[in-house]
């Protein structure tokens, strides 16, 4: 499932007229990736706010844990969870989340963007006990948001992305573009990723999360490698006189050569 957004809240700075000499090539660069590691037992995660860490026993509403997927049922004592042969990454751990009714963010992480660059957010979800499972029959929704770290205000967001009836790893993606600011083309623009629960239910809002990432997918820079200020009216007039003078000089040289 994919959502796209082409407008990102502009960051301060005045527009500067530039002559674009060339586009600089920009290789895809990853802002960050979260695989939840390969812990042998239960561990917490530094980027999970507002949810309690279940170090042992049941993972009840509003709680989470990070652990390998092969022994979740035995570890929690809850038969509604499902053991998996592997996490989505392969050979590691995943996040077990009982989102419950609270519409809170369950993964928050700051990162930097660059003006004029486009980014893709990706997150993988396995809905265990929602539609398609043994719990609620309605889709379970989450949202991928980009916020302002200075005040936590939402800049852009995917909106509610519902789950599918299939019990499998499903990717949710969202793309956004930071407005170009060629006066500060290499100045980082702070951003904050927030994954939020959008289903205020107590039955079936249980899922696994893995491989959260923000990737720079910019095909090329929109600003030149070496910005050149635009000429004003006087400058354009001077350029015209210089061009005319060079033309006359060339003409005299051709006449002498005959």
Secondary structure by P-SEA (a helix, b strand, c coil): cbbbbccccccbbbbbbbcccbbbbbccccccccccccccccccccccccccccccccccccccccccccccccccccccbbbbcccccccbbbbbbcccccccccbbbbbcccccbbbbbbbbbbbcccccccccccbbbbbbbbbccccccccccccbbbbcccccbbbbbbbbbcccccccccbbbbbbbbbbbccccccccccccccccccccccccccccbbbbbbcaaaaaaaaaaaaaaaaaaaaaaaaac
